[in-house]
């Protein structure tokens, strides 16, 4: 990973700022909501106590039958089409039946739906009517209670038969409609509105299940109270919807309406609402569970409050971007819960404030992140460019043999005037290259210096040995004299080779380039080598098109001579050699491959250094090998802007030495 990416990662650490801010805004939003919830709960407790004091809520009702307000007129025909809007809030009747009660100005309506697939039929007037499937209707007022039998052997109208003596204020005749099918039967009837009923009971008798044929589930009637609603309107706070519910969640009174329409602050867009619900708001209840125009609320919060525990909850509002706070408290009298008071207050302030705080935080954090990232990226880019200049200068200055070529730009190493750590590093590099250049120059001229200095001592030793040959020496001294003369001859060969190496470097530097077709140079060398290699095979591979290069052909031929001499030292007597020429990017490559032993891995990078050789040590009396041939090959390649390399062949049959040539620079003619 480069420096710029590392610093970019460091810049990304500033993302901790918006994350911390988001957590802070969310905590503040939670605190605001908790404060509003506590305030609304306190108001709800005060209103609940006032309702108890004024006896606005009837106490001790327990379980009751709820009478809904019918939105449309009901036709008594035994069918449930008119009851469709009220069906979701039907009440359980018996084990599987459903009961619906509704009223309007015309009277009190009853609709009972009883599943029964095994029917035992009888009419109301039959003697065995109580043994057949039937309904028991129980009506009670201040004067007493009276029961009625409803049964029918076939669909159609029926007349209920009283089972008890007459009671003042209760009817003697009740008509109803009976409808049935394969799944069961349905009964629908209407009672006068002026009965002043205190209790109302309905019983279902199934002849196959057995039981008490006269039993009825008798309960008080519970309905929406306008009086309670008026009292509630006086006590409820402004801009708050108040609802009084029975412990089972039935609506008994209501005042006010929720105002979820956009206010002066406007309505947040869909994105702002999504941000608030996703990033800021904790869990919000579904608004459908808290509908305003339903006769019953069956929510967890109402059930909790009916057990005597106050509770508050935030839910989604009906309008986009709004939230509603609901507080449910029990209405208690003498330790008994008579009902539940529900206060609901719409709020846009909390979402708007939270959204604005989060938006401001995000914009500020994005600006800070952008500025910090830009500064770090600029710093990293500048630092990377400066380090790149330092690297390029170091790579341009040092050649493969350690010599420094084109050392510094404008006479000095770049960025040595800088006052920071990069400047210190540049000055250290400059001092290092100066020392390396001086030492490399000393090593490069050491051979010529040694050859010059050794000539005089060798001449003295040689003349001394010549004088000893004319002197009379014992026979046992003759072998020592021969060994001394052999050593002097070998030292002389070494001195001459060292002098020749120095002259060769100067000749390579002074060589004059010309435009030639390298195919002719390589082909001529191959033709000249074949008589010299004996039984070995030499293959020459050349490109079809001419390959022109501005070079010194005599130097290239000299380098190939050195490569051939090196290859013959390791190629078996009947082995093969392959000399090939091919085009490479901006130049040419000459390769001489030969069969033989592979190169050691540790020596592949040092073969082209001076005084390095892989040949066996010379036998006594043989001329020493200094390892200067491949060194000359490297000098020729570098003179042509290329490089020399060696590798083992992929099939392991031998080695290949390559010369990459890019041409020599053209000299400008001075006018």
C-alpha positions in Angstrom: 0.0 0.0 0.0 1.5 3.3 -1.0 1.8 6.4 1.1 -1.2 8.2 -0.4 -3.5 5.3 0.4 -2.2 5.0 3.9 -2.8 8.7 4.6 -6.3 8.4 2.9 -7.1 5.7 5.5 -5.9 8.1 8.2 -8.2 10.7 6.8 -11.1 8.3 7.0 -10.6 8.1 10.7 -12.3 11.5 10.9 -15.5 9.6 10.2 -15.5 9.0 13.9 -16.6 12.6 14.2 -20.0 12.2 12.4 -20.5 8.8 14.1 -20.0 10.4 17.6 -22.3 13.3 16.6 -24.9 10.9 15.3 -24.9 9.1 18.7 -25.1 12.4 20.5 -28.1 13.6 18.4 -29.8 10.3 18.9 -29.3 10.5 22.7 -30.6 14.0 22.7 -33.6 13.0 20.7 -34.2 10.2 23.2 -34.0 12.6 26.1 -36.5 15.0 24.4 -38.9 12.2 23.8 -38.6 10.9 27.4 -39.2 14.4 28.7 -42.4 14.8 26.6 -43.5 11.3 27.6 -43.2 12.1 31.3 -45.1 15.4 30.9 -47.9 13.7 29.0 -48.1 10.9 31.6 -48.4 13.5 34.4 -51.2 15.2 32.5 -52.9 11.8 32.0 -52.7 11.0 35.7 -54.3 14.3 36.6 -57.2 13.9 34.1 -57.8 10.3 35.3 -58.0 11.5 39.0 -60.5 14.2 37.9 -62.7 11.6 36.1 -62.8 9.5 39.3 -63.7 12.5 41.4 -66.5 13.6 39.1 -67.9 10.0 38.7 -67.7 10.4 35.0 -66.7 6.8 34.6 -69.2 4.1 35.8 -67.4 1.8 38.2 -67.6 -1.9 38.8 -68.8 -2.9 35.4 -66.3 -5.7 34.8 -67.0 -7.6 31.6 -69.7 -6.0 29.4 -71.3 -6.2 26.1 -70.3 -3.2 23.9 -72.9 -1.6 21.7 -71.4 0.1 18.6 -72.7 3.1 16.8 -74.0 2.0 13.4 -72.9 4.3 10.6 -75.7 3.1 8.2 -79.3 1.9 8.7 -79.6 -1.8 9.4 -82.2 -4.0 7.8 -83.3 -6.9 9.9 -83.2 -9.8 7.4 -80.8 -12.3 9.0 -78.0 -11.5 6.7 -74.7 -9.9 7.7 -74.2 -7.5 4.8 -75.3 -4.4 6.8 -72.9 -5.4 9.6 -69.8 -5.6 7.4 -68.3 -2.3 8.7 -68.7 -3.5 12.3 -67.6 -7.1 11.8 -63.9 -6.6 12.7 -65.0 -5.7 16.3 -67.4 -8.6 16.9 -67.5 -10.1 20.4 -67.2 -13.8 21.2 -70.3 -15.7 21.8 -70.2 -19.2 23.3 -67.3 -21.3 22.2 -67.1 -20.4 18.5 -69.9 -17.8 17.9 -69.8 -14.1 17.2 -72.0 -11.4 18.5 -72.5 -7.9 17.2 -74.6 -5.2 19.0 -75.4 -1.8 17.5 -77.9 1.0 17.9 -79.3 4.0 16.2 -82.3 6.2 16.6 -84.6 3.3 15.7 -83.4 0.8 18.3 -80.9 -1.7 19.5 -79.8 -4.4 17.0 -78.4 -7.8 17.6 -76.7 -10.1 15.1 -75.5 -13.5 16.3 -73.5 -15.9 14.0 -73.3 -19.5 15.4 -71.2 -22.2 13.6 -73.1 -25.5 13.8 -72.7 -28.3 11.2 -74.8 -30.8 13.0 -78.2 -29.2 13.4 -81.1 -30.3 15.6 -84.1 -28.2 14.5 -87.3 -27.2 16.2 -89.6 -24.1 16.2 -90.0 -21.9 19.2 -93.6 -23.2 19.9 -92.5 -26.9 19.8 -92.5 -28.8 23.0 -89.0 -30.0 22.4 -87.6 -26.5 21.4 -85.4 -26.4 24.5 -83.8 -29.7 23.4 -83.0 -28.4 19.9 -80.4 -25.8 18.8 -81.5 -22.4 20.1 -80.5 -19.0 21.5 -81.5 -17.6 24.9 -82.0 -13.9 25.1 -81.9 -12.3 28.6 -83.0 -8.7 29.2 -82.9 -7.0 32.5 -84.0 -3.6 33.8 -84.7 -1.9 37.2 -87.8 -4.1 37.6 -86.3 -7.5 36.9 -85.0 -9.9 34.3 -86.8 -11.9 31.6 -85.5 -14.6 29.2 -86.7 -15.4 25.7 -86.2 -18.5 23.5 -85.2 -18.1 19.9 -85.4 -21.3 17.7 -86.5 -22.1 14.2 -86.8 -25.3 12.2 -86.3 -23.4 8.9 -84.9 -20.1 7.7 -87.2 -17.1 7.9 -88.9 -14.9 10.5 -89.5 -16.1 14.0 -91.2 -14.9 17.2 -89.3 -15.3 20.5 -91.1 -17.1 23.3 -90.8 -15.6 26.8 -89.5 -18.1 29.3 -90.1 -15.9 32.4 -93.2 -14.0 33.7 -93.8 -10.5 32.4 -91.6 -7.7 33.7 -92.6 -4.0 33.6 -90.8 -2.2 30.8 -89.7 -5.4 29.0 -91.4 -6.5 25.7 -93.7 -9.5 25.5 -93.2 -10.0 21.8 -89.8 -10.0 20.0 -89.5 -10.8 16.3 -86.3 -11.9 14.7 -84.9 -13.3 11.4 -83.3 -16.8 11.3 -81.0 -17.7 8.4 -78.9 -20.9 8.1 -76.6 -22.8 5.8 -74.3 -25.8 6.0 -71.9 -24.0 8.3 -74.4 -22.8 10.9 -77.1 -20.3 11.6 -77.5 -16.5 12.0 -80.1 -14.6 14.1 -80.9 -10.9 13.7 -83.3 -8.8 15.7 -84.2 -5.3 16.8 -85.2 -4.1 20.3 -86.9 -0.8 21.1 -84.5 1.8 22.2 -86.5 2.9 25.3 -86.1 -0.3 27.2 -83.6 1.2 29.7 -81.7 -2.1 29.9 -79.3 -2.7 32.7 -78.2 -6.1 31.7 -78.2 -8.0 28.5 -77.5 -11.7 28.1 -77.2 -14.1 25.2 -76.8 -17.9 25.5 -76.1 -20.5 22.8 -77.3 -24.1 23.2 -75.9 -26.9 21.0 -78.0 -30.0 21.2 -75.0 -32.3 20.4 -72.7 -30.6 23.0 -75.3 -30.5 25.7 -75.2 -28.2 28.7 -77.8 -25.9 30.4 -80.4 -25.0 27.7 -81.5 -22.0 29.8 -78.1 -20.5 30.4 -77.2 -17.0 29.1 -74.0 -14.9 29.4 -75.4 -11.8 31.1 -73.4 -8.7 31.2 -74.1 -4.9 31.5 -74.2 -2.9 28.3 -71.4 -0.6 27.5 -71.6 2.1 24.8 -70.0 5.4 23.7 -71.1 8.1 26.1 -71.6 11.7 25.0 -71.7 12.8 28.6 -68.4 11.3 29.4 -67.0 12.8 26.2 -68.2 16.3 27.2 -66.6 15.9 30.7 -63.4 14.7 29.1 -63.3 17.7 26.8 -63.3 20.0 29.8 -60.4 18.2 31.5 -58.1 17.2 28.6 -55.1 19.5 27.7 -55.2 21.5 24.5 -54.1 19.9 21.2 -54.4 16.5 22.8 -56.8 13.7 21.8 -58.2 12.0 24.8 -60.0 8.6 24.8 -61.5 6.7 27.7 -61.5 3.0 27.2 -62.9 0.1 29.1 -60.4 -2.4 30.6 -61.1 -4.5 27.5 -60.2 -1.6 25.2 -63.8 -0.5 24.2 -64.3 3.2 23.5 -66.5 4.9 26.1 -65.7 8.6 25.4 -63.4 10.8 23.3 -62.5 14.4 22.9 -60.3 16.3 20.6 -58.6 15.2 17.4 -55.0 14.6 16.5 -53.6 17.4 14.4 -50.9 15.8 12.2 -51.2 18.3 9.3 -48.0 20.3 8.5 -47.5 23.3 10.7 -45.5 26.5 10.4 -42.3 24.5 10.1 -43.5 22.7 7.1 -43.6 19.0 6.3 -40.4 17.1 6.0 -39.8 15.3 2.7 -39.7 11.6 2.3 -35.9 11.5 2.6 -35.9 13.4 5.9 -38.6 11.1 7.2 -36.6 8.1 6.2 -33.5 9.5 7.8 -35.4 10.2 11.0 -37.0 6.7 11.2 -33.8 4.9 10.2 -31.1 6.7 12.0 -32.6 8.7 14.9 -35.9 7.4 16.1 -36.1 4.3 18.2 -38.8 1.7 17.5 -42.1 3.4 16.5 -45.4 1.5 16.7 -47.6 1.1 13.7 -50.2 3.8 13.2 -52.8 1.3 12.1 -53.0 -0.2 15.5 -54.0 3.3 16.9 -56.7 4.3 14.5 -58.8 7.2 15.7 -62.2 6.0 14.4 -62.4 2.5 15.8 -64.6 1.3 18.7 -61.9 -0.8 20.3 -58.1 -0.5 20.7 -56.4 -3.9 21.2 -52.8 -2.9 21.8 -50.2 -4.0 24.3 -50.1 -0.6 26.0 -53.9 -0.6 26.7 -53.6 -4.1 28.2 -50.7 -3.0 30.4 -52.6 0.1 31.6 -55.7 -2.0 32.4 -53.6 -4.0 34.9 -52.8 -0.7 36.7 -49.4 0.2 35.2 -49.1 3.6 33.3 -47.2 3.3 30.0 -46.2 5.6 27.2 -45.3 4.8 23.6 -44.3 6.7 20.4 -45.9 5.7 17.2 -46.0 6.8 13.6 -48.4 9.5 12.7 -51.0 9.3 9.9 -49.2 12.1 8.0 -45.7 11.7 6.6 -43.0 12.9 9.0 -45.2 13.1 12.0 -44.9 11.1 15.2 -47.5 10.6 18.0 -46.9 10.3 21.7 -49.5 8.2 23.5 -49.8 7.9 27.3 -52.1 5.3 28.8 -53.0 5.4 32.5 -55.5 3.4 34.5 -58.6 5.0 35.9 -58.7 3.4 39.4 -61.2 3.6 42.2 -60.6 1.7 45.5 -57.9 -0.4 43.8 -60.1 -1.5 41.0 -59.5 -0.4 37.4 -62.7 1.0 35.9 -61.1 2.0 32.6 -58.1 3.4 30.8 -57.4 7.0 29.9 -55.5 7.4 26.7 -53.9 10.8 25.8 -52.3 11.2 22.4 -50.3 14.2 21.2 -48.9 14.7 17.7 -45.4 16.0 17.5 -43.4 17.4 14.6 -40.9 19.4 16.7 -38.9 16.4 17.8 -38.4 14.9 14.2 -37.7 18.4 12.8 -35.2 19.3 15.4 -33.5 16.0 15.3 -33.3 16.1 11.5 -32.0 19.6 11.4 -29.4 18.8 14.1 -28.3 15.6 12.1 -28.3 17.5 8.8 -26.1 20.2 10.3 -23.8 17.7 11.8 -23.5 15.7 8.6 -22.7 18.9 6.6 -20.1 20.1 9.1 -18.6 16.6 9.3 -18.5 16.3 5.5 -16.9 19.6 5.2 -14.3 18.8 7.8 -13.7 15.4 6.3 -13.3 16.9 2.8 -10.9 19.6 4.0 -8.9 17.1 6.0 -8.9 14.5 3.2 -7.8 17.2 0.7 -5.0 18.4 3.0 -3.7 14.9 3.7 -4.0 13.9 0.0 -2.1 17.0 -1.0 0.6 16.3 1.6 0.8 12.7 0.6 1.0 13.5 -3.1 3.7 16.1 -2.5 5.6 13.7 -0.2 5.2 10.9 -2.8 6.5 13.1 -5.6 9.5 14.2 -3.5 10.3 10.6 -2.6 9.9 9.6 -6.3 12.4 12.3 -7.3 14.8 11.0 -4.7 14.4 7.5 -6.0 14.7 8.4 -9.6 17.9 10.4 -8.9 19.4 7.5 -7.1 18.5 5.1 -9.9 19.9 7.4 -12.6 23.1 8.0 -10.6 24.2 4.4 -10.1 25.2 2.1 -12.9 25.4 -1.7 -12.6 29.1 -1.7 -11.9 28.8 0.9 -9.1 30.0 3.8 -11.2 28.0 7.0 -11.0 26.8 8.4 -14.3 24.8 11.6 -14.5 25.1 11.9 -10.7 23.2 15.0 -9.8 20.8 17.5 -11.4 22.6 20.8 -12.0 25.6 19.6 -10.1 23.9 18.6 -6.9 21.6 15.8 -5.6 17.9 17.0 -5.7 16.3 18.4 -2.6 19.5 18.8 -0.6 18.3 22.4 0.2 15.1 21.2 2.0 15.0 21.7 5.7 12.9 18.7 6.6 13.7 15.0 7.0 13.5 14.5 3.2 16.3 17.1 2.9 18.4 15.2 5.5 17.9 12.0 3.6 18.9 13.7 0.3 22.0 15.1 1.8 22.9 11.7 3.2 22.4 10.1 -0.2 24.6 12.8 -1.7 27.4 12.1 0.7 27.0 8.4 0.2 27.2 8.7 -3.6 30.2 10.9 -3.4 32.1 8.4 -1.3 30.9 5.5 -3.5 31.9 7.3 -6.7 35.4 7.9 -5.3 35.8 4.4 -4.2 34.5 2.9 -7.4 36.8 5.1 -9.5 39.7 3.9 -7.3 38.7 0.3 -7.9 38.2 0.9 -11.6 41.8 2.3 -12.1 43.4 -0.1 -9.6 44.2 -2.6 -12.4 46.1 -0.1 -14.5 47.9 1.2 -11.4 48.9 -2.3 -10.3 50.0 -3.3 -13.7 52.2 -0.2 -13.9 53.7 -0.7 -10.4 54.3 -4.4 -10.9 56.3 -4.0 -14.2 59.5 -2.9 -12.4 59.6 -5.6 -9.7 58.9 -8.3 -12.2 61.7 -7.0 -14.5 64.1 -7.1 -11.5 63.0 -10.7 -10.6 63.2 -11.8 -14.2 66.8 -10.4 -14.7 67.8 -12.0 -11.4 66.6 -15.4 -12.7 68.4 -14.9 -16.0 71.6 -14.2 -14.1 71.1 -17.4 -12.0 70.8 -19.5 -15.2 74.3 -18.5 -16.1 75.7 -19.3 -12.7 76.7 -22.7 -11.6 73.9 -24.1 -9.4 73.6 -27.5 -7.8 71.3 -30.0 -9.5 68.8 -30.0 -6.7 68.3 -26.2 -7.2 67.2 -26.5 -10.8 63.5 -27.4 -10.1 63.1 -24.4 -7.8 64.6 -22.1 -10.5 62.1 -23.5 -13.1 59.2 -23.0 -10.7 60.3 -19.4 -10.1 60.5 -18.7 -13.8 57.0 -20.2 -14.3 55.6 -18.0 -11.6 57.2 -14.9 -13.1 55.7 -15.8 -16.4 52.2 -16.1 -14.9 52.6 -12.8 -13.0 53.6 -11.2 -16.3 50.5 -12.6 -18.0 48.4 -11.2 -15.2 49.9 -7.8 -15.5 49.5 -7.8 -19.3 45.8 -8.8 -18.9 45.2 -6.1 -16.4 46.7 -3.5 -18.8 44.7 -4.9 -21.6 41.5 -4.6 -19.6 42.2 -0.9 -18.9 42.9 -0.3 -22.6 39.8 -2.2 -23.6 37.6 0.0 -21.4 39.1 3.1 -23.0 38.6 1.6 -26.5 35.0 0.8 -25.8 34.4 4.3 -24.6 36.1 5.8 -27.7 34.3 3.5 -30.2 32.6 5.4 -33.1 29.0 4.3 -33.9 27.4 3.7 -37.4 24.2 2.5 -38.9 24.4 -1.2 -39.6 22.1 -4.1 -40.2 22.6 -6.4 -37.2 21.7 -9.4 -39.2 24.9 -9.0 -41.2 27.0 -8.6 -38.1 25.5 -11.7 -36.4 25.6 -13.8 -39.6 29.2 -12.9 -40.2 30.2 -13.9 -36.6 28.3 -17.2 -37.0 30.1 -18.0 -40.2 33.5 -17.3 -38.6 32.7 -19.4 -35.5 31.8 -22.7 -37.3 35.4 -23.6 -38.3 36.5 -22.9 -34.7 33.9 -25.1 -32.7 35.0 -28.5 -34.0 32.3 -31.2 -34.0 29.8 -29.0 -32.1 26.7 -27.7 -33.9 26.0 -24.0 -34.3 22.5 -22.8 -35.3 21.9 -19.2 -36.3 18.4 -17.7 -36.1 17.8 -14.3 -37.7 14.7 -12.2 -38.4 13.4 -12.0 -41.9 13.3 -8.2 -42.0 16.4 -6.0 -41.7 17.2 -4.8 -38.2 19.0 -1.5 -38.3 20.8 -0.1 -35.3 23.1 2.8 -34.6 26.0 1.0 -33.0 29.6 0.0 -33.0 29.7 -3.4 -34.9 33.3 -4.2 -33.9 32.4 -3.9 -30.3 29.4 -6.2 -30.8 31.6 -8.7 -32.6 34.1 -8.5 -29.8 31.4 -9.2 -27.2 30.1 -12.2 -29.2 33.7 -13.5 -29.3 33.9 -13.3 -25.5 30.5 -15.1 -25.2 31.6 -17.8 -27.7 34.9 -18.3 -25.8 32.9 -18.7 -22.6 30.4 -21.1 -24.1 33.0 -23.3 -25.6 34.5 -23.8 -22.2 31.3 -25.5 -21.0 29.8 -27.1 -24.1 30.4 -30.8 -24.6 32.4 -32.0 -27.5 29.4 -32.9 -29.6 27.0 -30.4 -28.0 25.1 -27.6 -29.6 25.1 -23.8 -29.7 22.4 -21.4 -30.9 23.0 -17.8 -31.9 19.8 -15.8 -32.3 18.8 -12.2 -33.1 15.3 -10.8 -32.4 13.6 -7.4 -32.2 12.7 -6.1 -28.7 11.1 -2.8 -27.6 13.2 0.1 -28.9 16.2 -2.1 -29.8 17.4 -5.7 -30.4 18.5 -8.7 -28.4 21.3 -11.1 -29.3 21.3 -14.4 -27.4 23.9 -17.2 -27.4 22.6 -20.4 -25.9 24.7 -23.5 -25.4 24.3 -27.0 -24.0 26.1 -27.6 -20.7 25.8 -27.3 -16.9 23.4 -24.9 -15.4 24.4 -21.6 -13.7 24.4 -21.6 -9.8 21.6 -19.4 -8.5 24.0 -17.5 -6.3 26.3 -16.5 -9.2 23.8 -15.4 -11.8 23.9 -11.8 -10.6 27.7 -11.6 -10.4 28.8 -13.3 -13.7 29.4 -10.0 -15.5 31.5 -8.5 -12.8 35.3 -8.1 -13.2 37.6 -10.9 -12.0 34.7 -13.4 -11.6 35.0 -16.9 -13.3 33.3 -20.3 -13.0 36.0 -22.2 -14.9 38.2 -24.7 -13.1 41.5 -23.5 -11.7 44.2 -23.6 -14.3 46.7 -26.4 -14.1 50.3 -25.6 -13.3 52.0 -24.0 -16.3 48.7 -23.0 -17.9 47.8 -19.3 -18.4 45.5 -18.0 -15.7 41.9 -16.9 -16.4 40.9 -13.6 -14.9 37.2 -13.6 -15.7 37.3 -10.4 -17.8 35.4 -11.7 -20.9 31.9 -11.4 -19.5 32.9 -8.1 -17.9 33.8 -6.8 -21.4 30.4 -8.1 -22.6 28.6 -6.0 -20.0 30.6 -2.9 -20.9 29.7 -3.3 -24.6 26.0 -3.7 -23.7 26.0 -0.6 -21.4 27.8 1.4 -24.1 24.8 0.6 -26.4 22.3 1.6 -23.7 21.4 -1.9 -22.8 22.3 -4.7 -20.4 23.8 -8.2 -20.3 22.0 -11.1 -18.6 22.3 -14.8 -18.2 19.7 -17.5 -17.4 19.2 -21.2 -17.4 17.1 -22.6 -20.2 13.6 -23.7 -19.3 14.2 -27.4 -20.2 17.3 -27.5 -18.1 19.5 -28.4 -21.1 21.9 -25.5 -20.8 22.3 -21.7 -20.4 21.7 -18.6 -22.5 23.6 -15.3 -22.4 21.8 -12.2 -23.8 22.8 -8.8 -25.0 20.1 -6.2 -25.1 21.1 -3.3 -27.3 19.2 0.0 -27.7 21.7 1.8 -29.8 24.3 4.5 -29.2 23.5 8.2 -29.1 24.0 10.1 -32.2 26.6 12.9 -32.0 25.7 16.4 -33.1 27.8 18.1 -35.7 29.1 21.5 -34.6 28.6 24.1 -37.2 
